[in-house]
Amino acid sequence: MRHGTQCLIANFLVATGAVIAPTVGDTRTEADILAHTQQTVATAPGAAWIFITDRLDSHLAAPLVEWVATMLGDTQPLSKRYRSGILQSRQTRRAALADTTHRIRFAYVPKHASGLNQVEIWFSILVRRLLKRGSVTSVHKLRQRILQFICQEVTEYSMSVTRRAAVPMIKRWRRPTPRRFPRTAGVRRTWRIKGTARPI
């Protein structure tokens, strides 16, 4: 019996593999994407952010463009949506959000290629470990299980980072030097092919 669905919006840090500031709710509207982005940037307000997303309309919303402009201190008028200026169309809004000179910007994967986004790998882990063949009795419990899983993943990640930090990388990846035996004078080595011995 189906009790309802939940929408998970998550951030996957490409450099570290950590999941931060997840949002679990009933919808995935423009307001939800904006609130999630604000929640994410609030974790490090002065840092530079690059959000890698697909080309969903909610990732190109006018309120998102307006908020980014406010965060960057841009006071120029953005004009009216669907009429003129930056807010006129999806193309103009995407160009404004993807501006490489901005501290907060968006990078959009090619059309029909959302699988290139590394967060999709983490979503597949979530499905395999938690959702597949899972059973919950309410939407509230589903939300709790998802957040608990994310919290556990973050804990396991931090523990693995601590273990890796304790062992220098040079020792972890150093391969043993192969031992070379000196060739004894007067002794000829041989190699075999199909049972016959031939001198080197």
Secondary structure, DSSP 4 states (H G I P E B T S, - for coil): ------EEEEEE-TTT--EEEEEEES---HHHHHHHHHHHHTTSTTS-EEEEE---GGGG-HHHHHHHHHHTT--S----TTTSSTTSSHHHHHHHHT-TTSSEEEEEPPTT-GGGSTHHHHHHHHIIIIITT---SSHHHHHHHHHHHHHHHHHHHHHHHHHHHHS-HHHHHPPPPPP-PPPPTT---EEEETTEEEE-
